[in-house]
């Protein structure tokens, strides 16, 4: 049946669908128990049709979550059949054979029916602070051997069937999670968001009718695809390539984890690392999809049309198409760097759009947990600390910002952390000189310094980018990498720390240090007044101003123009000498 779709109705529906997902997100935030959801915003809300096609996602939803919602629906329809769902059903899943992420990322979804016909599913993927096993915090870390050690595996199970609670499944969850009040409270919040979506879709279908709604969704997909194709069509023909690497995976010392990409409309990740014994594995198109979306329509709402023109090649057994039961608890560590590498590959084709490399990791994860000695209740401190983004063709990179894969995820507020948990946040400050020098400077990482006021356990991420720090572009310098530092009572100096569930005594201090972004363009082309302002703001030191930018400042921070001219000429001459030596 052909439907006449007028432009006004199309635009109303085009904006109404993301609005439903946004309202789901607000409902989730306002009712959840877990700081990772209501404050950090580590979740996404979406509508997905029965073919697994993304209809809409909330603005600011975690970017790398959205790539793998469709496969959950296609798998569920294959298992249950379209007739296997009923009004009142609520399903829960996190199983890595399909979901392909760490087990903390729990998906709750519910079918939506219109006049008895299954139309779509409302979905919420959110980070639970614990799912049993070693999962407390951001997952079991890279050294966990398999998903059974990581935590509970939930494989497309019906928590509610036709409105009736599965009491046995509910008890299993309650008895095997360290924070059942939080996690099961979050589950109910996810369910509430799905019910809200059903009410809003009832209103839209009642107002516009089934055929108009489906025709509008199809048209939105087509127009979004056309816009993306138009961007790619303006690139010069060719195959664009780039590579990077993590230092190691945390299990095999000294063996890098290579990332190699090539493509334009086809993104080929075949030459990336094979699946690892370390838990850096995943099953996800997120790296390719996030990069493609960032380059073709970063400000537009996301839907299935955003990716229709894109072909992604990731062979089975690749680190991003790992085969169950390959461990995946640190799945997201590599994804931001994959995105950065894809974007870097296209720098020659899009020189006025592509930025230098950003800190390119999940971020500085803050995880401290234990039992409060006074209340005897379990607690967990969680936050994601941002780092520096790369300088851009027109301005400096952003500082203290989460990775490209994390949407509008925010760090936890100091007040909230200290109010709920027995820790003292002694500092959260930008790292001077952590951003790469450039005509446009890389953004700065941060130092977050935390003292624990009770005995407990810390989780420390592996330092991964000492050999491949956030790169500069077009003559810009690389940014600094991040690390974790620990000083226990009685020790004078901080020392590098690593490992999960590491016991520490009361009074221990930890610095979570995040990386900076690379610089864009020749540092000697940066305006001397901008360098001076950076020194005054303590973004860079006076020494870095002289050594990297050739800007000489007097004690009062005024510019010594004559000395600056000499310093810049000396730096240019030194470059020429170095280049001649390299050629010889």
Residue pairs with C-beta under 8 A, 6 or more apart in sequence:
1 211
3 211
3 212
3 215
5 212
5 215
5 216
5 219
9 208
9 212
9 216
10 216
10 219
10 220
13 204
13 208
13 212
13 213
13 216
13 217
13 220
14 216
14 220
14 301
16 204
17 47
17 55
17 56
17 217
17 220
17 301
17 303
18 56
18 57
18 58
18 59
18 301
20 47
20 56
20 197
20 200
20 201
20 204
21 45
21 46
21 47
21 56
21 57
21 58
21 59
21 61
21 197
22 45
22 58
22 59
23 196
23 200
24 45
24 58
24 122
24 124
24 193
24 194
24 196
24 197
25 43
25 44
25 45
25 58
25 60
25 61
25 193
27 189
27 192
27 193
27 196
28 37
28 43
28 45
28 124
28 126
28 189
28 190
28 192
28 193
29 37
29 38
29 41
30 38
31 188
31 189
31 192
32 38
32 126
32 185
32 186
32 189
33 181
33 182
33 183
33 185
33 186
33 189
34 126
34 127
34 128
34 129
34 182
34 183
34 185
34 186
35 382
35 412
35 416
35 417
35 420
36 42
36 126
36 127
36 128
36 129
36 382
37 43
37 126
37 127
37 186
37 189
39 410
39 412
39 413
39 416
40 382
40 383
40 384
40 409
40 410
40 411
40 412
41 60
41 62
41 407
41 408
41 409
41 410
42 62
42 126
42 127
42 384
42 406
42 409
43 61
43 62
43 65
43 124
43 125
43 126
43 127
44 57
44 58
44 61
44 62
44 65
44 66
44 69
44 124
44 125
44 407
45 57
45 58
45 61
45 122
45 123
45 124
45 193
45 197
46 54
46 55
46 56
46 57
46 58
46 61
46 66
46 69
46 122
46 123
46 124
46 125
47 54
47 55
47 56
47 112
47 120
47 121
47 122
47 123
47 197
47 201
48 54
48 55
48 69
48 70
48 73
48 109
48 120
48 121
48 123
49 55
49 73
49 119
49 120
49 121
49 217
50 73
50 77
50 82
50 118
50 119
50 120
50 121
51 73
51 74
52 69
52 70
52 71
52 72
52 73
52 74
52 77
53 70
53 221
53 304
54 66
54 69
54 70
54 302
54 303
54 304
54 306
55 120
55 217
55 303
55 304
56 301
56 302
56 303
57 66
57 301
57 302
57 303
59 301
59 408
60 407
60 408
61 407
61 408
62 125
62 405
62 406
62 407
62 409
63 286
63 290
63 293
63 404
63 405
63 406
63 407
64 284
64 286
64 287
64 290
64 332
64 335
64 405
64 406
65 105
65 125
65 286
66 286
66 289
66 302
67 284
67 285
67 286
67 289
67 290
68 99
68 100
68 101
68 283
68 284
68 285
68 286
69 107
69 123
69 125
70 304
71 98
71 99
71 100
72 93
72 98
72 99
72 107
72 109
72 123
72 156
73 109
73 121
73 123
75 98
75 156
76 91
76 93
76 156
79 156
80 156
82 118
85 111
85 118
86 111
86 161
86 162
87 111
87 113
87 162
87 163
88 160
88 161
88 162
88 163
88 164
89 110
89 111
89 158
89 160
89 161
89 162
90 108
90 109
90 110
90 158
90 159
90 160
90 191
90 194
91 108
91 109
91 110
91 156
91 157
91 158
91 159
92 106
92 107
92 108
92 154
92 157
92 159
92 169
92 187
93 99
93 106
93 107
93 109
93 154
93 155
93 156
93 157
94 101
94 103
94 104
94 105
94 106
94 107
94 131
94 152
94 153
94 154
95 153
95 154
95 155
95 156
96 103
96 147
96 153
96 283
96 324
96 325
96 326
96 328
97 155
97 283
97 324
98 155
98 156
98 283
99 105
99 107
99 283
100 282
100 283
100 284
100 322
100 328
100 331
101 282
101 284
101 328
101 331
101 332
102 135
102 138
102 139
102 140
102 150
102 279
102 328
102 329
102 330
102 331
102 332
103 131
103 133
103 135
103 139
103 147
103 150
103 151
103 152
103 153
103 329
104 127
104 128
104 129
104 130
104 131
104 135
104 138
104 139
104 151
105 125
105 126
105 127
105 128
106 125
106 126
106 127
106 128
106 131
106 154
106 183
106 186
106 187
106 190
107 123
107 124
107 125
108 123
108 124
108 126
108 159
108 187
108 190
108 191
108 194
109 121
109 122
109 123
109 124
109 194
110 121
110 122
110 191
110 194
110 195
110 198
111 118
111 120
111 121
112 118
112 119
112 120
112 121
112 122
112 197
112 198
112 201
113 119
114 201
114 202
114 205
114 210
115 210
117 210
119 201
119 205
119 210
120 201
122 193
122 194
122 197
122 198
122 201
123 194
124 190
124 193
124 194
126 186
126 190
127 138
128 177
128 182
128 183
128 186
129 136
129 137
129 179
129 182
129 183
129 380
129 382
130 136
130 137
130 151
130 177
130 178
130 179
130 182
130 183
130 380
131 151
131 152
131 177
131 183
132 151
132 152
132 176
132 177
132 178
133 140
133 148
133 149
133 150
133 151
133 152
134 140
134 141
134 144
134 149
134 150
134 151
134 329
134 500
134 501
135 150
135 151
135 329
136 178
136 367
136 369
136 380
136 459
136 501
137 365
137 367
137 369
137 380
137 382
137 459
138 362
138 365
138 367
138 382
138 459
139 150
139 279
139 329
139 330
139 331
140 149
140 150
140 151
140 279
140 327
140 329
140 500
141 250
141 279
141 329
141 330
141 459
141 461
141 499
141 500
142 249
142 250
142 251
142 278
142 279
142 280
142 329
142 330
142 333
142 462
143 250
143 251
143 278
143 279
143 499
143 500
144 150
144 279
144 327
144 329
145 327
146 325
146 327
147 153
147 324
147 325
147 327
147 328
147 329
148 325
150 279
150 327
150 328
150 329
152 172
152 173
152 176
152 177
157 166
157 169
158 166
159 165
159 166
159 169
159 170
159 187
159 191
160 166
160 191
170 184
173 180
173 183
173 184
173 187
174 180
174 184
177 183
177 184
178 378
179 378
179 380
204 213
205 213
208 216
220 303
220 305
221 303
221 304
221 305
221 308
222 305
223 305
224 297
224 300
224 303
224 304
224 305
224 306
224 308
225 305
225 306
225 308
225 309
227 296
227 297
227 300
228 292
228 296
228 297
228 305
228 306
228 308
228 309
228 310
229 309
231 295
231 296
231 297
232 264
232 265
232 296
232 309
235 264
235 346
235 349
235 350
236 349
238 264
238 349
239 262
239 263
239 264
240 262
240 263
240 264
240 345
240 346
240 348
240 349
241 260
241 261
241 262
241 345
242 260
242 261
242 262
242 341
242 342
242 344
242 345
242 347
243 258
243 259
243 260
243 261
243 341
244 258
244 259
244 337
244 340
244 341
244 344
244 468
244 471
245 256
245 257
245 258
245 259
245 467
245 468
246 256
246 257
246 259
246 280
246 333
246 334
246 337
246 464
246 465
246 468
247 256
247 257
247 463
247 464
247 465
247 466
247 467
247 468
248 254
248 255
248 256
248 257
248 462
248 464
249 255
249 257
249 276
249 277
249 278
249 280
249 462
250 278
250 280
250 330
250 462
250 498
251 276
251 277
251 278
252 276
252 277
252 278
256 467
257 273
257 276
257 280
257 319
257 334
258 271
258 272
258 273
259 272
259 273
259 334
259 337
259 338
259 341
260 269
260 271
260 272
260 341
261 267
261 268
261 269
261 271
261 272
261 338
261 341
261 342
261 345
262 268
262 271
262 345
263 313
263 342
263 345
264 346
264 349
265 309
265 310
265 311
266 310
266 311
266 312
266 313
267 288
267 291
267 292
267 310
267 311
267 312
267 313
267 342
268 313
269 287
269 288
269 312
269 313
269 314
269 318
269 320
269 338
270 313
270 314
270 315
270 318
272 314
272 318
272 319
272 320
272 338
273 318
273 319
274 317
274 318
274 319
275 281
275 317
275 318
275 319
275 322
275 323
275 326
276 319
276 326
277 327
278 327
278 330
279 327
279 328
279 329
279 330
279 331
280 319
280 330
280 331
280 333
280 334
281 319
281 320
281 322
281 326
281 327
281 328
281 331
282 319
282 320
282 322
282 328
282 331
282 332
282 334
282 335
283 320
283 321
283 322
283 328
284 320
284 321
284 331
284 335
285 307
285 312
285 314
285 320
286 335
286 405
287 320
287 334
287 335
287 338
287 339
287 342
288 310
288 312
288 314
288 338
288 342
289 306
289 307
289 310
289 312
290 335
290 339
290 404
290 405
291 338
291 339
291 342
291 343
292 306
292 307
292 310
292 342
293 302
293 306
293 307
294 339
294 343
294 404
295 343
295 346
295 350
295 353
295 354
296 306
297 306
300 306
314 320
314 321
315 321
316 323
317 323
319 334
320 334
320 335
320 338
322 328
332 362
332 405
333 361
333 362
333 461
333 464
335 405
336 358
336 359
336 360
336 361
336 362
336 403
336 404
336 405
336 406
337 360
337 361
337 465
339 360
339 404
339 405
340 357
340 358
340 360
340 404
340 470
343 354
343 355
344 354
344 357
344 471
344 473
346 354
347 354
347 473
351 393
351 474
352 393
353 393
354 393
354 473
355 389
355 390
355 391
355 392
355 393
355 397
355 473
355 517
355 520
356 390
356 391
356 392
356 397
356 436
356 438
356 442
356 470
356 471
356 472
356 473
356 476
356 479
356 517
356 518
356 519
356 520
357 390
357 470
357 471
357 472
357 473
357 478
357 479
357 517
357 518
358 387
358 388
358 389
358 390
358 397
358 401
358 403
358 404
358 443
358 470
358 479
358 517
358 518
359 386
359 387
359 388
359 389
359 403
359 445
359 470
359 479
359 481
359 482
359 514
359 515
359 516
359 517
360 403
360 465
360 470
360 515
361 387
361 403
361 461
361 464
361 465
361 482
361 515
362 384
362 403
362 405
362 406
362 461
363 384
363 385
363 386
363 387
363 402
363 403
363 406
363 514
364 384
364 385
364 386
364 387
364 445
364 446
364 448
364 461
364 482
364 484
364 512
364 513
364 514
365 382
365 383
365 384
365 385
365 459
365 461
365 512
366 381
366 382
366 383
366 384
366 385
366 412
366 448
366 450
366 512
367 380
367 381
367 382
367 458
367 459
368 380
368 381
368 421
368 423
368 450
368 452
368 456
368 457
368 458
368 459
368 510
369 378
369 379
369 380
369 381
369 456
369 457
370 378
370 379
370 454
370 455
370 456
370 457
371 377
371 378
371 379
372 378
372 379
372 422
372 454
373 454
373 455
379 420
379 421
379 422
380 421
381 412
381 417
381 421
381 423
381 450
382 412
383 411
383 412
383 417
383 448
384 402
384 406
384 409
384 410
384 411
384 412
385 400
385 411
385 428
385 446
385 448
385 512
385 514
386 399
386 400
386 401
386 402
386 403
386 411
386 446
386 514
387 400
387 401
387 403
387 443
387 445
387 446
387 482
387 514
387 515
387 516
387 517
388 397
388 398
388 399
388 400
388 401
388 434
388 435
388 442
388 443
388 444
388 445
388 470
388 479
388 514
388 515
388 516
388 517
389 397
389 398
389 399
389 401
389 442
389 443
389 517
390 397
390 436
390 442
390 443
390 470
390 471
390 472
390 473
390 476
390 479
390 517
390 518
390 519
390 520
391 397
391 435
391 436
391 438
391 439
391 440
391 441
391 442
391 443
391 472
391 473
391 476
391 517
391 518
391 519
391 520
391 521
392 440
392 520
393 440
393 520
393 521
394 440
395 440
396 435
396 440
396 441
396 442
396 443
397 435
397 440
397 441
397 442
397 443
397 517
397 518
397 520
398 443
398 517
399 430
399 435
399 443
399 444
399 445
399 446
399 516
399 539
400 411
400 430
400 443
400 444
400 445
400 446
400 514
401 443
402 409
402 410
402 411
411 428
411 448
414 425
414 428
417 423
417 425
418 424
418 425
422 452
422 453
422 454
423 450
423 451
423 452
423 453
424 450
424 451
424 453
425 448
425 449
425 450
426 449
426 450
426 451
426 509
427 447
427 448
427 449
428 446
428 447
428 448
428 449
429 446
429 447
430 444
430 445
430 446
430 538
430 539
431 444
431 445
431 446
431 447
431 480
431 513
431 514
431 516
432 444
432 538
432 539
432 540
432 541
433 480
433 540
433 541
433 544
434 442
434 444
434 445
434 479
434 480
434 515
434 516
435 441
435 442
435 443
435 444
435 445
435 479
435 480
435 516
435 517
435 519
435 539
435 540
436 442
436 470
436 472
436 476
436 477
436 478
436 479
436 480
436 516
436 517
436 518
436 519
437 472
437 476
437 477
437 519
437 523
437 526
437 540
437 544
437 548
437 549
438 472
438 473
438 475
438 476
438 477
438 518
438 519
438 520
438 521
438 522
438 523
438 526
439 475
439 476
439 519
439 520
439 521
439 522
439 523
439 525
439 526
440 476
440 519
440 520
440 521
440 526
441 519
441 526
441 534
441 539
441 540
442 470
442 472
442 476
442 477
442 479
442 516
442 517
442 518
442 519
442 520
443 479
443 516
443 517
444 516
444 539
445 479
445 480
445 482
445 513
445 514
445 515
445 516
446 513
446 514
447 511
447 512
447 513
448 511
448 512
448 513
449 509
449 510
449 511
449 512
450 509
450 510
450 511
450 512
451 507
451 508
451 509
451 510
452 458
452 504
452 506
452 507
452 508
452 510
453 506
453 507
454 506
455 503
455 504
455 505
455 506
456 503
456 504
457 501
457 502
457 503
457 504
458 486
458 497
458 502
458 504
458 508
458 510
459 499
459 500
459 501
459 502
460 484
460 486
460 497
460 498
460 499
460 500
460 502
461 484
461 498
462 498
463 481
463 482
463 483
463 484
463 496
463 498
464 481
465 481
465 482
465 515
466 481
469 478
469 479
469 480
469 481
469 515
469 518
470 478
470 479
470 481
470 515
470 516
470 517
470 518
471 478
471 518
472 478
472 479
472 518
472 519
472 520
473 518
473 519
473 520
473 521
474 520
474 521
474 522
475 521
475 522
475 523
476 518
476 519
476 520
476 521
476 522
476 523
477 518
477 519
477 523
477 548
478 518
478 519
479 515
479 516
479 517
479 518
479 519
480 515
480 516
481 515
482 512
482 513
482 514
482 515
483 496
483 513
484 496
484 497
484 498
484 510
484 511
484 512
484 513
485 494
485 495
485 496
485 497
485 510
485 511
485 513
486 494
486 495
486 496
486 497
486 504
486 508
486 509
486 510
486 511
487 493
487 494
487 495
487 508
487 509
487 510
488 504
488 505
488 507
488 508
489 505
489 506
489 507
489 508
494 509
494 511
497 510
504 510
523 548
523 549
523 550
524 549
524 550
524 568
524 571
524 572
526 549
528 549
528 551
528 559
528 561
528 564
529 559
531 540
531 545
531 549
531 551
532 545
532 551
532 553
532 557
532 558
532 559
534 540
534 545
535 541
535 542
535 545
535 553
535 557
536 557
540 548
540 549
542 553
545 551
545 552
545 553
546 552
546 553
546 567
550 564
550 567
550 568
550 569
550 570
550 571
551 559
551 564
551 567
551 568
552 559
552 560
552 563
552 564
552 567
553 559
553 560
554 560
